[in-house]
Amino acid sequence: MRGWVFAKRSSWAARWLPLLIAMGVIFFVSNQPSYDLPSFGLWDLTVKKAGHFVAYAGLALLALRAVWGGKRPYLAAILIVFLYSVSDEFHQTFIPGRNGTPVDVAIDMFGAFTCLWLIYWRQWTPQPQLLAKEPSLKQ
């Protein structure tokens, strides 16, 4: 796979630090008591669950980036995200007004799977500009 996201990195920090920072941001937000969180009125539940989806999709991208080049990078990335999601929901059970739920873990994993599937699909799908350059692939 080409591109800045999966460019070869020589140092541990260049591969793992973005993932660890993202985990820290998620931990910080999860550590806020419910009365400190913003309310979005009628859209509150939708916005917060969409936040789970997007945050863990991004986390999956960073996890894949960290493990890229190893054995079974997609499996490793999904395991990292799953373990972090479960630990984050458990952590929330200790925060006033918050609770950890399996539904949130499911939403987190749906975001992660969606992101990883899109990356996998994009990697193995011929791109239009490549089709134009190769006469054997033209129709």
SVG drawing of the C-alpha trace seen along z (x, -y; Angstrom):
<svg xmlns="http://www.w3.org/2000/svg" viewBox="-35 -21 49 34">
<polyline fill="none" stroke="black" stroke-width="0.4" points="0.0,0.0 1.3,-3.4 0.7,-6.8 1.7,-8.8 -0.4,-6.7 1.5,-3.5 4.9,-4.9 7.7,-2.8 8.7,-4.1 12.0,-3.2 11.3,-4.3 9.0,-2.9 7.8,-6.4 6.8,-7.3 4.6,-4.2 3.2,-3.9 3.1,-7.5 0.1,-8.7 -1.9,-5.6 -0.9,-6.2 -1.8,-9.9 -5.2,-9.0 -5.7,-6.5 -4.8,-9.3 -7.4,-11.6 -10.1,-9.0 -9.1,-8.2 -9.3,-12.0 -12.8,-12.3 -14.0,-9.1 -12.7,-10.4 -15.1,-13.3 -18.1,-13.0 -21.4,-13.1 -22.3,-16.5 -19.2,-18.0 -20.1,-16.6 -22.0,-18.8 -25.6,-18.1 -26.8,-18.2 -30.5,-18.3 -32.6,-16.0 -29.5,-14.9 -27.5,-14.0 -27.6,-10.2 -26.9,-10.4 -24.0,-12.7 -22.4,-10.8 -22.8,-7.4 -21.4,-8.8 -18.5,-10.1 -17.8,-6.5 -18.0,-5.3 -15.6,-8.0 -13.2,-7.9 -12.7,-4.2 -12.5,-4.2 -9.6,-6.6 -8.1,-4.5 -8.3,-1.5 -6.5,-3.4 -3.7,-4.4 -3.5,-0.8 -3.2,0.6 -0.5,-2.0 1.4,-1.0 1.4,2.7 1.7,2.4 4.4,4.7 3.9,7.3 2.0,10.6 -1.7,10.2 -1.9,6.4 -5.7,6.2 -6.2,8.8 -3.6,7.2 -5.3,3.8 -8.8,5.0 -7.5,6.8 -5.8,3.6 -9.0,1.6 -11.2,4.2 -9.1,4.5 -8.9,0.7 -12.6,0.4 -13.4,2.9 -10.9,1.4 -12.3,-2.1 -15.9,-1.0 -14.7,0.7 -12.9,-2.5 -16.1,-4.5 -17.9,-2.5 -15.7,-4.3 -16.6,-7.8 -19.5,-9.6 -22.6,-9.5 -21.0,-7.4 -21.4,-3.7 -19.7,-1.2 -22.0,0.7 -21.5,3.6 -23.5,1.5 -20.8,-1.1 -18.2,1.6 -20.3,2.8 -20.5,-0.7 -16.7,-1.2 -16.0,2.1 -18.4,1.2 -16.5,-2.0 -13.2,0.0 -14.4,2.7 -15.8,0.1 -12.5,-1.8 -10.4,1.3 -12.7,2.8 -12.5,-0.5 -8.7,-0.4 -8.6,3.2 -11.1,2.7 -9.2,-0.3 -5.9,1.6 -7.2,4.4 -9.5,2.5 -7.9,1.3 -7.9,-2.4 -9.2,-4.2 -5.9,-6.0 -4.1,-2.6 -6.7,-1.1 -6.0,-3.9 -2.3,-3.1 -2.5,0.6 -4.0,1.6 -4.8,5.1 -7.2,3.8 -9.1,1.5 -12.5,2.6"/>
</svg>
